[in-house]
Amino acid sequence: MGTVPVSVFIVAVFVSVVMRRLSFGAAIPSTVDGPFKPVTVPLDKSFRGHAVDLPDNDPRVQRIVTGWEPEQIFVSLSSTHDSVWISWITGEFQIGENIKEMDPKTVGSVVKYGRWRFGMTKTAMGHSLVYSQLYPFKGLQNYTSGIIHHVRLTGLKPNTLYYYQCGDPSIPAMSDVHYFRTMPASGPRSYPGRIAIIGDLGLTYNTTSTIDHLMSNHPNLVLLIGDASYANLYLTNGTGADCYSCAFSDTPIHETYQPRWDYWGRFMQPLVSKVPLMMIEGNHEIEEQIEKKTFAAYSARFAFPSEESGSSSTFYYSFNAGGIHFVMLGGYADYNKSGDQYQWLKKDLAKVDRKVTSWLVATWHPPWYSTYTAHYREAECMRVAVEDLLYKYGVDIVFNGHVHAYERSNRVYNYNLDPCGPVHITIGDGGNREKMAITHADEPGNCPKPSTTPDKFMGGFCAFNFTSGPASGKFCWDRQPDYSAYRESSFGHGILEVKNETHALWTWYRNQDAYGTTGDVVYIVRQPDRCPVEPDVIKVNSEA
């Protein structure tokens, strides 16, 4: 007599779970049920959030260590489950007209770690650096950081709890004991429990609500889709504004107040010292300084698995988390087909084995399919250059930020509903002080002029009137576009729970709701039989 295969049993159980009814009587919808009729949730005018920055005397942002003791401790992932990065800062930053960079060799970069709190017998050493934010104009204050340390731990076991201390034991100046859990090994039935997705976070009182809600969902991994500290909403003297160009239009250069990065790192430490955080750059990380240098804080403060994933840049990289392959792309680095990023992406995607990492998720900061007036079609040149490649390799989900609201698309490709296109999710609603986006480009009088839409940093113009469909001959739809499934102006965060090779539960949580209350929930379903993907390995090898 034959027995029921384990895989069949698992699928049967899962299907029963998918179809379970919620307490209020509604089934969780899935993308197989789509495309969904567009929904716009009316603006709740009674809730604006407390999007005011935490002051520098708030206990959560103040320096509480002494001497060379580590602070701003972060965990981030390498490209595979057996390696992570530990990052921290020692020493105090300097700000003023006369500053001197510290010697990074002053303090060692050492991590002691192990699987038992009182048995941290392994030691890893790394590298250290400092960065400066300098301005060529009299009266502006310059900044130089404390010593930033990055140490890579290797040879780790999958899905395993590790304890660690970081610092310099020779001083001695070591941190308290912290812990993290590694990602599961890559495989079609191996996934992190919960992945939190946030964007455009900032450091406001509403940010604290976002992080509190996020931590209550106990994530195993956090993705920050650009725009972290918003230090560039400040002058170098510490004066800030909700709109820099409105308040400080006459400054000779776009200033920043770099200590806001240190405040942000201190605030985030309780979360990211134990839960890995993966960051990709946003426009608020540009931070131009002397000699037109940009992204200094971003590139120095975070550890990236660039080298491990074959990238030569901190602006784009990839990594695995169980059976998910994440591609983190740079919306503010050259994305043209002749550029390094595109060539790297083509090779990276072709190496993905969908029998091992079934899910393919891409992220970058500026969205392609947002219907809000803010940043409408701003990244059209990137879409024109890259979308075909992502579609060819069957990207399942795309996460973006930049627009300070929430929006989920139907499966879409080249502005058309397509069952094999990715679901695009804009989640730039982390809580920063620039407030929420509330107007839509399809509402009367809100369609921007095409000439105003290109990104100022990247340049280029690719956003022309639509040539087919309901908006043919127009730059904007006159109703919510068919590709937009759900949109709402509220602060919040999202949780991605991949269940198996074909089903992932996506849940968006609003800050104003009670803990555990969902705002938007849907099963994102892969259909590999309907949308097959053939890795182009031979071509990649010939180009390597």
Disulfide bonds with the S-S distance in Angstrom:
Cys243-Cys246 2.19
Cys381-Cys462 2.12
Cys420-Cys531 1.98
Cys447-Cys476 2.02
